[in-house]
């Protein structure tokens, strides 16, 4: 990547949704640094879409307001995950500074959060959601029903005791500004579903009660523009995995491709019954108000823009919404295509035996990702032995095992639907091959994140079951018959573990099987040496989308 050309655009892309303030040094001649290679692990990709040309003037004004709101959400995520973003502007090495903006701090999110800036130690598990010096014993002894809310931070009072502060109080200035801009967008909105969602979301931002606006979002069926905004995922809180991070997506609906997916929503209860586990572990009945739609994403901000980039959305996370209406599953096709073309396909061609290359297909990748998101809404939600919800019983293991469940159940359903003739144009061999190549893509994220742990457990289990093996040439050969058995066995183990709320087994299994083996590390080193990017970064913004850059 030549940073000397089109400097402002490149710098803006490298820092994602952040501004280019303080980054104008990119325009001058740069000295080489050891961080240059780290920056180039992210392939550039412009977030544009032909769907933008179909927007009315009114819709375009709304989207431009969404960009402004998203920028505030991006700044809030910086505050949550790191603190004072301006400290990154003081980094002398321009490549290190750019890499810090990609990672939203001085820790490499695709390398187990290792620090890459002198003076910084390990990434704090508490981020800024809790006092830096809090202990688990102190947290457990703190008697406040809101201490584990998704929307509170813990602080110390004047006596050094813990106190609970709601997000709308902690981040009052930013929240108020976002609400003002959302009100402007709501005033412009002509689609009743979008207008209702925005108005309800404003109230949620002001109260930290997100159920009404989540339900309104579920009912938003016809709008051509969509806006996912708020404190949503809890991946960044490694202390309790409860505190949610601010993020934003701006989305344009592909109505034609979405129509092709509509039939699968009605099939969810039947798919649930066919899961490969004992009946008592699949009694949950998924809602059928769920959406399964295709979008082009035109903006990422905050949590979803940090490190590896999300290519599909399955929300809301609130299980009350799941029971009442299901979830909405949004497939981000343009980002998927970028990851397949720039990363997955080159990896598959490098590590798989030549006879399997013909099975590497984007459509298989699309369906695997799509049904990964569907799988989050299936499975088991309540333990079968009185331990309460699966999330509560699984504790700090909940997200890694949930991601592993979604991975393997997604593949199970794709294969099932191919056999039934519901998914056409690809074979089971295509789905399995592309899935296994996708694991190599994903494990490069490292084993520190919940997704990374899930990827490694899947990889190691599948290999142990003989789904694939490494030949004398160092290439992986897939055994499709053993793959089918391994898919069923892994799905059964996950659902049983979740249903039993067996956090002890989950922890022990993950500790044993959730790491990168020396043999796999050698293969990952080979992938890295080939110069294949680890992920993508976005050249994005209203100027990029509307062609005025």
PyMOL commands that set and color helices and strands:
alter all, ss='L'
color gray80, all
select helices_A, chain A and resi 7-14+24-27+36-39+50-54+57-81+85-90+94-103+136-141+167-170+172-188+192-207+211-218+255-273+279-281+303-305+319-325+333-351+354-359+362-376+390-419+428-443+450-464+480-500+503-513+518-529+542-545
alter helices_A, ss='H'
color red, helices_A
select strands_A, chain A and resi 42-46+107-108+114-115+152-156+162-166+225-233+245-253+291-302+312-315+328-332+468-470+476-478+535-539
alter strands_A, ss='S'
color yellow, strands_A
deselect
rebuild
show_as cartoon
